[in-house]
């Protein structure tokens, strides 16, 4: 869900007004050092990205709490809910290929499901904007979280079952109101699977990771770094109670939640995706698709596009920045993209939301632009 920390992150970005040019790498390194010293996360990483790629990146700390192996710039980081913008962009890619439609009604996307009549006016974009009236508790509450990892069915069947459970019942909320729910993107992922005939993971790999050159990208807890060596681990707890969690089922949400938040990647490869929104699609999407993905529904608040919170105009961004936060409670990432300024920032830690280091570092890095 959208947490108070996301509100704080957006507020920090809103309060800072700086020219849109990186002063030097030393300023970014100093910001990274200061935040690491102040908040003592296990591992901390960040990157500043321009239209041509990564301008600066850095990491500090350890792969495991209490260990001696330092994090590397080649480590992969779990992106949590920042996966959502990727799922939306993948759907846009399918639209451009003539395989999908933005205005396709649900009975066209899911012809075999019994869909409650109250969903009749919803299109895929209603779900991407979190304004369909869907609530996770309908089908993805605690009972599902406690049992889904042991579900023997394939991921396509699991996502179809979730879509059916959501859509068989009427909306839990009011259509048009903003209600953040992972289920919105599970439904989008299930629609993508119907369109492509394969898993959402296969479509992501073929249509997003491969053409964008995101060789390190994958799904779930990263097991190795981009060079095949050791990688940072997830962590639960906070402070002295932090505990490293080895890659495996316990280190992430159930895999069926994938379209809403299971992608991992290195900072460099995540930057390849962020550049799509600074380069009018970069040849991977058309400018029209990028505009559609980044144009929010404004009222009622918040201004939310397809996987992005859209802030009001900020001087440092030379326009309206796109921001989002992601966490599976054991990793935490914050991203901000300024399409008009041609800059993006991303900060990551290998622990949960309790540590404010990513938001604090984001604020400091904005001051270096």
C-alpha positions in Angstrom: 0.0 0.0 0.0 1.0 3.7 -0.2 2.5 4.2 3.2 3.3 7.3 5.3 6.9 6.9 4.3 5.8 7.4 0.6 4.1 10.6 1.7 7.3 11.7 3.5 9.4 10.9 0.4 7.1 13.0 -1.8 7.2 15.8 0.7 11.0 15.8 0.8 11.2 16.0 -3.0 8.6 18.8 -3.1 10.5 20.9 -0.6 13.8 21.0 -2.6 14.4 23.4 -5.4 17.7 23.0 -7.2 19.1 23.5 -10.7 19.0 20.4 -12.8 22.8 19.7 -13.3 24.9 17.4 -11.2 27.7 19.3 -9.5 30.2 16.5 -9.2 30.5 12.9 -8.1 32.1 14.0 -4.9 28.8 15.7 -3.8 26.9 12.5 -4.4 29.5 10.4 -2.6 29.4 12.7 0.4 25.6 12.4 0.5 25.8 8.6 0.4 28.4 8.6 3.2 26.4 11.0 5.4 23.2 9.0 5.1 25.0 5.7 5.6 26.6 7.1 8.8 23.4 8.6 10.1 21.0 5.7 9.5 23.3 2.7 9.4 21.4 0.5 7.0 22.9 -3.0 6.2 23.6 -2.1 2.6 22.8 1.1 0.8 23.0 2.0 -2.9 22.1 4.8 -5.2 22.4 6.1 -8.8 21.9 9.3 -10.6 20.7 8.7 -14.2 20.8 10.9 -17.3 19.3 10.4 -20.7 22.4 8.6 -21.8 22.7 6.3 -18.8 24.1 6.3 -15.3 25.9 9.5 -14.4 27.0 8.4 -10.9 26.4 5.4 -8.7 27.7 4.2 -5.4 27.1 1.6 -2.6 28.0 1.3 1.0 27.6 -1.4 3.7 27.3 -5.2 3.8 25.4 -8.0 2.0 24.4 -9.5 5.3 24.0 -7.9 8.8 27.0 -9.0 10.9 28.9 -10.3 7.9 32.0 -9.1 6.3 31.1 -9.2 2.6 30.6 -5.6 1.2 27.8 -4.9 -1.2 28.9 -4.3 -4.8 27.7 -2.0 -7.6 27.0 -5.3 -9.4 24.5 -6.6 -6.8 20.9 -6.9 -7.7 18.2 -5.2 -5.6 14.6 -6.2 -5.2 12.4 -3.4 -6.6 9.1 -4.3 -4.9 6.2 -2.1 -6.1 8.4 -0.3 -8.5 7.6 -3.3 -10.7 4.2 -1.8 -11.3 5.4 0.8 -13.7 7.1 -2.0 -15.7 3.9 -4.0 -15.9 2.0 -1.0 -17.1 4.8 -0.3 -19.7 4.6 -3.9 -20.8 0.9 -3.5 -21.5 1.6 -0.4 -23.5 4.2 -2.3 -25.5 1.5 -4.9 -26.4 -0.9 -2.2 -27.4 1.7 -0.8 -29.8 2.1 -4.2 -31.3 -1.7 -4.4 -31.9 -2.0 -7.3 -29.4 -3.9 -5.4 -26.8 -6.3 -2.4 -26.4 -6.5 0.2 -23.7 -10.3 0.3 -23.9 -10.8 -3.5 -23.9 -13.6 -4.3 -21.5 -13.0 -7.0 -18.8 -15.3 -9.6 -20.5 -13.0 -9.3 -23.6 -9.9 -9.7 -21.5 -11.4 -12.6 -19.4 -14.1 -14.2 -21.5 -14.2 -17.3 -19.4 -14.7 -15.6 -16.1 -18.0 -14.7 -14.4 -17.6 -10.9 -13.9 -19.9 -9.0 -11.6 -21.9 -6.3 -13.4 -20.5 -3.6 -11.2 -17.2 -3.8 -13.0 -18.8 -3.1 -16.4 -17.2 0.4 -16.8 -13.7 -0.6 -15.8 -10.9 -0.9 -18.3 -7.3 -2.0 -17.8 -6.3 1.6 -17.1 -8.8 1.8 -14.2 -6.8 -0.9 -12.5 -3.4 0.6 -13.4 -4.5 3.8 -11.8 -5.8 2.0 -8.6 -9.3 3.5 -9.2 -11.4 0.4 -9.9 -12.6 0.0 -6.4 -10.6 -3.1 -5.8 -9.3 -4.1 -2.3 -6.6 -6.7 -1.7 -8.6 -8.1 1.2 -11.1 -9.6 -1.2 -8.7 -12.2 -2.5 -5.2 -11.5 -1.3 -5.5 -10.9 2.4 -3.6 -12.7 5.2 -5.1 -16.2 4.5 -3.8 -16.0 0.9 -0.4 -14.7 2.0 -0.1 -17.6 4.4 -0.9 -20.3 1.9 -0.1 -19.0 -1.6 3.6 -20.1 -1.5 2.4 -23.8 -1.2 -0.1 -23.5 -4.1 0.9 -26.3 -6.5 -0.7 -24.7 -9.6 1.3 -22.8 -12.2 1.5 -19.0 -11.9 -0.9 -18.4 -14.8 -3.5 -20.6 -13.1 -2.9 -18.9 -9.8 -3.3 -15.4 -11.3 -6.4 -16.4 -13.2 -7.9 -17.7 -9.9 -7.1 -14.4 -8.2 -8.6 -12.4 -11.1 -11.7 -14.6 -10.8 -12.0 -14.1 -7.0 -11.7 -10.3 -7.4 -14.0 -10.0 -10.4 -16.7 -12.5 -9.3 -17.5 -10.2 -6.4 -18.5 -6.5 -6.7 -15.9 -3.8 -6.1 -15.1 -3.4 -2.4 -14.7 0.4 -2.8 -16.0 3.2 -5.0 -14.9 3.3 -8.6 -13.0 6.4 -9.4 -11.6 6.8 -5.9 -7.9 6.1 -5.4 -7.3 2.8 -3.4 -3.8 1.4 -3.7 -4.0 -2.4 -4.1 -1.5 -5.0 -5.4 -4.5 -6.9 -6.9 -5.0 -4.2 -9.5 -1.7 -5.2 -11.1 -2.2 -8.9 -10.6 -5.3 -8.5 -12.8 -3.2 -6.6 -15.3 -0.6 -9.3 -15.3 -3.3 -12.0 -15.7 -4.6 -10.0 -18.7 -1.1 -9.9 -20.2 -0.9 -13.7 -19.8 -4.2 -14.1 -21.7 -2.9 -11.8 -24.5 0.6 -13.4 -24.8 -0.3 -17.0 -24.0 2.6 -17.4 -21.6 3.5 -16.2 -18.1 3.8 -12.5 -17.2 7.5 -13.4 -16.4 8.1 -14.6 -19.9 6.4 -11.6 -21.4 8.5 -9.2 -19.2 11.7 -11.0 -20.2 10.9 -11.0 -23.9 9.3 -7.6 -24.3 11.0 -5.5 -21.6 14.2 -6.9 -20.1 15.7 -8.1 -23.4 15.0 -5.1 -25.7 16.1 -2.7 -22.9 19.3 -4.6 -22.3 18.4 -5.4 -18.6 20.5 -8.6 -18.5 20.5 -8.7 -14.7 16.8 -8.4 -14.2 14.8 -11.3 -12.9 12.1 -12.2 -10.4 11.9 -12.8 -6.7 14.8 -12.8 -4.2 18.1 -12.3 -6.2 20.4 -15.3 -5.6 23.6 -14.0 -7.3 24.9 -10.7 -8.4 25.3 -9.7 -12.1 28.6 -11.4 -12.3 27.4 -14.7 -10.8 28.9 -14.2 -7.4 27.4 -13.5 -4.0 24.6 -11.0 -3.7 23.1 -8.9 -1.0 20.4 -10.7 1.1 17.0 -9.5 2.3 16.6 -8.5 6.0 13.8 -8.5 8.5 13.6 -6.6 11.7 15.4 -3.4 12.5 18.4 -2.1 14.4 20.2 -4.8 16.4 17.3 -7.2 15.7 17.9 -7.2 12.0 18.2 -10.8 10.5 19.4 -11.8 7.1 17.0 -13.9 5.1 18.6 -16.3 2.5 17.2 -16.2 -1.0 14.1 -18.5 -1.2 10.4 -18.5 -0.7 10.6 -16.8 2.7 12.5 -13.9 1.2 9.7 -12.5 -0.9 6.0 -12.3 -1.3 4.2 -15.2 -3.1 5.3 -15.4 -6.7 1.8 -14.9 -8.0 2.0 -11.3 -6.9 4.7 -10.8 -9.5 3.1 -8.1 -11.7 2.7 -6.0 -8.6 6.1 -6.3 -7.2 8.7 -9.1 -7.7 11.3 -7.7 -10.1 15.0 -7.4 -9.2 17.9 -5.8 -11.0 21.1 -4.0 -10.6 21.1 -0.2 -10.3 22.5 0.1 -13.8 19.8 -2.1 -15.4 16.9 -0.5 -13.4 18.3 2.8 -14.8 17.7 1.5 -18.3 14.0 1.3 -17.6 13.9 4.7 -16.0 15.5 6.2 -19.1 12.4 5.2 -21.1 10.6 8.1 -19.3 13.3 10.6 -20.1 13.8 9.8 -23.8 10.2 9.7 -25.0 10.3 5.9 -25.0 13.9 5.6 -26.3 12.7 3.6 -29.3 11.2 0.9 -27.1 7.8 2.8 -26.7 6.4 5.7 -28.7 6.2 9.1 -27.1 2.4 8.8 -27.1 2.6 5.7 -24.9 5.1 7.3 -22.5 2.7 10.3 -22.2 -0.2 8.0 -21.5 1.7 6.0 -18.8 2.9 9.1 -17.0 -0.3 11.2 -17.2 -2.1 10.9 -13.9 -5.7 10.9 -12.9 -5.7 14.1 -10.8 -9.0 13.9 -8.8 -9.7 12.8 -6.3 -6.1 12.9 -5.1 -3.5 11.7 -5.2 -2.3 12.3 -8.8 -1.4 8.7 -9.8 -0.5 7.5 -13.3 0.3 4.0 -14.4 2.7 2.9 -11.7 3.8 6.4 -10.8 2.8 9.1 -8.3 3.1 12.4 -10.2 4.1 15.4 -8.1 3.3 19.1 -8.9 6.0 21.0 -10.8 9.3 21.2 -9.0 12.2 23.5 -10.0 14.7 20.8 -9.6 12.8 18.6 -12.0 12.0 21.4 -14.5 8.5 20.0 -14.5 6.4 17.3 -12.8 8.5 14.4 -11.4 7.4 10.8 -11.3 8.0 9.1 -8.0 7.4 5.7 -6.5 8.5 3.5 -3.6 8.7 -0.2 -3.4 9.2 -2.8 -0.6 8.4 -6.4 0.1 9.2 -5.5 3.8 12.7 -6.9 3.4 14.1 -4.5 0.7 13.3 -0.9 0.0 13.7 1.2 -3.2 12.8 4.8 -4.0 12.8 6.2 -7.5 12.2 9.7 -8.9 12.2 10.6 -12.6 12.3 14.1 -14.0 11.4 13.7 -17.7 11.8 17.4 -18.5 15.2 17.7 -16.8 16.4 14.4 -18.2 17.5 13.1 -14.8 16.4 10.3 -12.5 17.5 9.1 -9.1 17.1 5.7 -7.4 18.1 4.7 -3.8 18.0 1.2 -2.4 18.6 -0.7 0.9 18.5 -4.5 1.6 16.1 -4.1 4.5 12.5 -2.9 5.1 10.6 0.4 5.4 11.6 1.0 9.0 15.0 2.4 8.0 14.5 5.9 6.4 17.9 5.8 4.6 16.5 5.6 1.0 14.2 8.6 1.5 16.9 10.6 3.3 19.4 9.8 0.6 16.9 10.8 -2.1 16.5 14.2 -0.5 20.2 14.7 -0.3 20.8 13.6 -3.9 18.2 15.9 -5.2 20.3 18.7 -3.6 23.3 17.7 -5.8 21.3 18.1 -9.1 
